[in-house]
Amino acid sequence: MRRMLVMVLTVVAVTTGVAAQPSPLVTDVRAAIKANDLPKAAAIVAAFRKAQGITPEMLEALSWIGRGALAAGDLTQAERIARETYDLSAAQLKLRPLDQEPRLPIAFGAAIEVLGQVQAQRGERTEAVLLLQREYQTYERTSMAKRIQKNINLVSLEGQPAPPLDLTEYLGPQPPALASLKGKVVLLFFWAHWCSDCKTQGPILAALADKYRSRGLVVFAPTQRFGYVAGGKDAPADEEARYIDMVRQQSYPVLAGQSVPISAANHLRYGVSTTPTLVLVDRAGVVRLYNPGRLTMEQLEPRVASLLN
């Protein structure tokens, strides 16, 4: 559960790889939360709301207070703020489409996330999954889908069989089906060509692969297209696929010669709204770690070694 709390104060990458730039309001609110001053954060949002009314920017800032309360362990306040953010965001949908601009889906997605996590931390895991699944069904065709799926996975995926990967599109040789890798420990590395944290994670994965490959560790690295290449330049599918291949050859020696699935269905199925996302699967094909965000060698190696042993 502590891992979920740490994630609350992490900026979640949106699925396009291009997030809204933090506004001064959101920056000030996050600074107050970081200083453990939730009353100050609330006062900043209240003053903005009085002056500007209810806007997507105000809702994004309000959602951070809910996340801050969750990180502080105040489930009652977290639920109250998340519910307020949810209701106000839903009202905004009567005025504009969800994905017309980037801040409303950030706020709305955060509200859903906190409401689900509050229930899970109260021991109401089944209820949390049902809540998140209902929201997923409602918003599966929006930018929030991956984020909601991520939270479903955070609550329920560990201890379950790893979902199969879509292998219809790939770079390199024909990829193996995940089920065919039973008997090995599989480290799934969901990455993006624009992701700097993924490049930071790469050498750690390379070191683990070198050390443990002979004992049965497999690093498997699905990615997807995002519609652009370097510098945010729009690109057709074939051009972006070539660019992804270039990035993996230059930045990820651990992936050289490997097959890399590039179907977007995999990122959706595994809820990859944060890159990298790391998923550790044991020899029986069961998920033992689901972690949105990068991990250090000190955090990851013991988990790998314990499964290999």
Buried (B, 14 or more C-beta within 10 A) or exposed (E): EEBBBEBBBEEBBBBBBBEBEBBEBBEBBBEBBEEEBBEBBBEBBEEBBEEEEBBBBBBBBBBBBBBBBBBBEBBEBBBBBBBBBBEBBEEBEEEEEBEEBBBBBBBBBBBBBBBBBBBBBEEBBEEBBBBBBEBBEEBEEBBBBBBBBBBBBBBBBBEEBBBEBBBEBBBBEEBBEBEEBBEBBBBBBBBBBBBEBBBEBBBBBBBBBEBBEEEBBBBBBBBBBBBBBEEEEEBEEEBBBEBBBEBBBEBBBBBEEBBBBBBBBBBBBBBBBBBBBBBBBBBEBBBBBBBBBBBEEEBBBEBBBEBBE
